[in-house]
């Protein structure tokens, strides 16, 4: 594992890598296999406490919570990746064009991003969901749209900083095309800054998706969702606290792991 200046271990990167690695491994495994069917109900096993048979216990329908956490984690990871892929791609394109060329288009795009940033992201996403309707695809689209401005600003500022660098001026003199300058000469040099933003955006997407599913406007049954599991569990906190602890701690684990990982990367770059 890489060390920081002075020979100290980068504990943020180490711990974050371990935590995110375990979360991703469990989520990927949940795509292909779970110990029990996530939809199989058993009246005889309602609210069974955690045991070797059911590691996280069972819920109010007798469903295995560990299996549903695995599937919910898979769903959350997929949604987070798709949201980041959509918003980051749009942010790179808009930020590169506005940062490099400037002008009227830059003014229009930045005023739109200012207007979008004037609203809390989750509130704006809820407004879009109310227009688009519930469901996984609409959650991805809504969150992707509201996260675009944050990437536009980061990419734009980096392109403004680099567009007059010596190696870019030499490339222009050599007749290199603008698109090649944008995406071959400049873009790779901003990834060290952009990567941390992607990690933070992934965390925000996870929290936003969990919140929407908690409110009942995200992932819909019978698909498992960590946020929906928390919502379903709130009425059974006294009788079956494990019902809420499992999905809640899983969300904390994933978010904390990616936060530590991104902080570790930032410290390496710094």
Buried (B, 14 or more C-beta within 10 A) or exposed (E): EEEBEEEEEBBBBBBBBEBBEEBBEBBEEBEEEBEBEBBEEEEEBBBBEBEEEBBBBBBBBBBBBBBBBBBBBBBBBBBBEBBBEBBBEBBBBBBBBBBBBBEEEBEEBBEBBEEBBEEEBBEBBBEBBEEBEBBBEBBBBBBBBBBBBBBBBBBBBBBBBBBEEEEBEEBBEEEBEEEEBBEEBBBEBBEBBBBBBBBBBBBBBBBBBBBBBBBBBBBBEEBBBBBBBBBBBEEBEEEBEBBBBBBBEBBEBBBBBBBBBBBBBBBBEE
